Amino acid sequence: MIFMKETHEQQMKDSEMIFTQVTTSDFDSWSDVNDAVLMMYVPDMSISRAGISHALKRLKKHYSD
């Protein structure tokens, strides 16, 4: 399996895509959001790992406010 090097631009694009999709969905809690991200985005190897991590940090802050 060949992995492409993740650029900072791709990481931020992936983070923004995940953040937008999740925050415009109907999730009520951080726990539900975390579970959804882990099920929907982590298995998709075309999404940068750093982008997922960045999105999770943003989402945790968003859902704890």
KAQUIWO-V318154 format. One record per backbone hydrogen bond with DSSP energy under -1.0 kcal/mol. CO is the residue of the C=O (numbers start at 1). NH is the residue of the N-H. If there is no record, write none. Layout:
[[CO & NH] [CO & NH]]
This chain:
[[7 & 11] [8 & 12] [9 & 13] [10 & 14] [11 & 15] [12 & 16] [13 & 17] [14 & 18] [15 & 19] [16 & 20] [17 & 21] [18 & 22] [19 & 23] [20 & 24] [22 & 25] [29 & 33] [30 & 34] [31 & 35] [32 & 36] [33 & 37] [34 & 38] [35 & 39] [36 & 40] [37 & 41] [37 & 42] [43 & 45] [44 & 47] [48 & 52] [49 & 53] [50 & 54] [51 & 55] [52 & 56] [53 & 57] [54 & 58] [55 & 59] [56 & 60] [57 & 61] [58 & 62] [59 & 63] [60 & 64] [61 & 65]]
